[in-house]
Amino acid sequence: MAAGDLAAGIEAALAALHAAGTAHGDLKPANVVLAAGDGHPVLIDWGETVAGTPGWRPAGPHDARDRDLYALARLKGQPPS
């Protein structure tokens, strides 16, 4: 799977979670695995109730959705906002 496809798959998974009113909360490379067969990204080790992993979360208090968006930007190689 190409890096762009992987990032798009992660982004789509997060969009679905956020639309359903939930979030992952601890997104980082170690919490993304590829499914057998088609290789789509699967998010594991949900951390919605924790503060997230240093380096993969914004500084200061933020909710799980904000942590997801910050980590997604990092995974895509973009400066987090």
N, C-alpha and C positions, 0 to 999 in steps of 0.2 A: 504494500500500500504506500503510495506516495505521501510525503509529508503534508502537502496541501489537502489531500483527501482525508488524512487522519485528523487534521485540525478541523476540517469541515464536519466530520462525523462527531467529534467531541462537541463542537459548537451546536450542532443539531440536537444532541442528547441534552445539553444544558438548557437549550431553548425549550425543549419539551418539559424538562423538570420545572423550570421557572414558570412556564405557562400553567402547570398543574399546581403551582403554589408551594413548591418545595425547592430545595437546592442541595448540592453535594456538600459544599462547605470545606472540603480539604482536597481540592483538585491539585494534582501534581503528577509527574510522569509515572511514579510508582503505583498510582491508583488508576491507571488506564491499562487494560489488557486487550488483546485482539481475540475476537471470537474465532473458534475453530470453524472452518468452512469458508465463509466469505470475508473474514478478517475485519469486520466492523469493530470500532472501539466500544468497549464495555467499561463503565465506571464502577470501580470497586471501593471498598473501605470507606463508606460514607462517613463524613465527620460533621454533619450539620450542627451538632450541638457543641462542638469544640471550637477552639479559636483558630484552627488551621495550622499549617506548617510554616515556620519562619522561612522567609524567602519566597514563599508562594502565596502570601497574603499581604494586603496593604497594611501599612503601619496604623496603629490605633485601633479603636473598636469599630468593627464593621460587621454587618450581618453576613450570613452564609452566601447569599446571592452576590454581594459585592466581592467576597473572597473568590467565588467562582469566576467572575468576570476578570478580576485581576490576574488570576492564575491562567485563564485562557489567553489573555494578551501575552503573558510570558511564554506560554507554550508555542504561540504563533510567532514569537520573535519580535513582538511589537512592544514599545514602551507602555507599561501599564499606566492608566490614567487615574 
